[in-house]
Amino acid sequence: MAVKHFDTLVVGSGFASTFFLHEYLKWAPETERVVVLERGLINNATPGKNYAEAKGMPFHKTMINLNPSKVWVQRLGFGGGTCWTGNSPRMHPNDFRTASLYGRGEDWPFQYSELEPYYCDAEDLMGISGGETSVFPRSRPYPLPPHRLNGLDREFAKKYPGLHFAMPCARPSAPGSGRAVCCSNGICESCPVAAKFQVDFHMRAVYADPRVTLITEANVVQLDIQNGQVVGALYESAGEQHRVTCDLAAVGAHGIMSPFILLKSGLTDPALGRYLNEQIAISVDVLLDGVKNYDGSTITTGYGAMKLDGEFRRDHPGFLVENWNLPWLRAERGRWQERGYFKLVFEELPQERNYVAISDVDPSKPAVNYVDNSDYGKTAFAMADSFVAELLSGMPVESYKVEVPETLDGEAHIQGTTRMGTDPATSVVDANQVHHKVRNLLCLGSGVFTTCPAANPTLTLSALSLRAARKLKGQASPV
């Protein structure tokens, strides 16, 4: 088998890998040779075409789910999962130190202030629409103005001034991003105008760089680790095995496939594949009293931080309010718009018992076992009615229905399986996302999250990737 050598090997082409490469290529020499191994296909979707069809590889067929009541949502293809709607809030500053403040979870190996400038850079790259708020301290303004709130948002904002505001998102509210303005049709996966930021549409320049070789339909079997260093990788394509060698490796294949590849490579870190997590969500359907709703300018218009942070987190999880603008109309003549829908998205405590492993039945696939939510997380279900009653008290609401999921539902986020930290007994990578023992190996993506905050992960993992690349630049040698 012919073997090609590259300076840098990157596994996966999603947000984590692409933002890392975007920054890495700024300072890499002109002679640098990078190979990106992507398991999926090039996305041939065009605006308005069914995005799932264009991806062409069902995620559920690539894994063995040991608990079918827990559904994992992901896609494989150039540009990564990219199955998001574009919501891009930051983590709350106190999310980075919940152990110190509230005795829950673990502290991240750095604080909000360390990541803040990288948040700004990621927001600029994505063209985020958002407004100023004291909830997330900022050193620079958002690149685009906030979206227009809807009727229910405005009622929340009246009751909770400063704590309910426009959802920061990668769906343009105005010209200026180089993309179309969001048309608010509510079907983000097949956006007819390609407004939502996507790696496969809007960061192809990274892969057009002559230093980068992109190989699709390349299923990475394992990394070749010798004497504590990654020296290459074995991958399959079109029924044949291929091998590449490298000096530096970065794995960004999302929170299920990344730990699986590392386990297949012989790594035995105690935390590797463990602490699999995602947020818990509860939906609320509201009938409004005289308030006309659905006049916002995008799919998810409002972000509520009323119960995002506080001493109560010692006893129950914090949550954000995610207010939707999809027109679920009221079935009553003359009052079609007097209805609302929002979600409470709760943080969760990662549990060691929830894991990714090599399947005993088919070692070519990961076995995923999400046993259960934490007892801390389950208080969200027990207290849901009281949370909603408090939120809506005094507002123009006729009635509401709290919809608690009957299964281990989630938010289509896969986190925690290659977590960062200072202790190799409870984490896989250090604060710079470098493996504790294999020092020329980086892990990218939401797998490195130390905790499970309420915020959507894409902005944070993208900022982390920018930071990881810059930290490499600051070293005399990447190893």
Sequence and secondary structure as in RCSB ss.txt:
>XXXX:A:sequence
MAVKHFDTLVVGSGFASTFFLHEYLKWAPETERVVVLERGLINNATPGKNYAEAKGMPFHKTMINLNPSKVWVQR
LGFGGGTCWTGNSPRMHPNDFRTASLYGRGEDWPFQYSELEPYYCDAEDLMGISGGETSVFPRSRPYPLPPHRLN
GLDREFAKKYPGLHFAMPCARPSAPGSGRAVCCSNGICESCPVAAKFQVDFHMRAVYADPRVTLITEANVVQLDI
QNGQVVGALYESAGEQHRVTCDLAAVGAHGIMSPFILLKSGLTDPALGRYLNEQIAISVDVLLDGVKNYDGSTIT
TGYGAMKLDGEFRRDHPGFLVENWNLPWLRAERGRWQERGYFKLVFEELPQERNYVAISDVDPSKPAVNYVDNSD
YGKTAFAMADSFVAELLSGMPVESYKVEVPETLDGEAHIQGTTRMGTDPATSVVDANQVHHKVRNLLCLGSGVFT
TCPAANPTLTLSALSLRAARKLKGQASPV
>XXXX:A:secstr
  EEEEEEEEE  SHHHHHHHHHHHHHS TT  EEEE SS      TTS HHHHH   GGGGSEES TTS     
 STT       B     GGGGGHHHHHS S   SS HHHHHHHHHHHHHHHT B    TTS  SS  SB      
HHHHHHHHHSTTTEEE  BSS SSS SSS      S GGG TT  S  HHHH HHHHHSTTEEEE S EEEEEEE
ETTEEEEEEEEETTEEEEEEEEEEEE SHHHHHHHHHHHTT   TTTT   B  EEEEEEEEESS     SSSSE
EEEE TTSSSGGGGTS  EEEEEE S    SSTT TT EEEEEEEE B   TTSEEEE SS TTSEEEE     H
HHHHHHHTHHHHHHHHHTTSSEEEEEEE  SS    S  B TT B S TTT SB TTSBBSS TTEEE SGGG S
SB SS SHHHHHHHHHHHHHHHHTSSS  
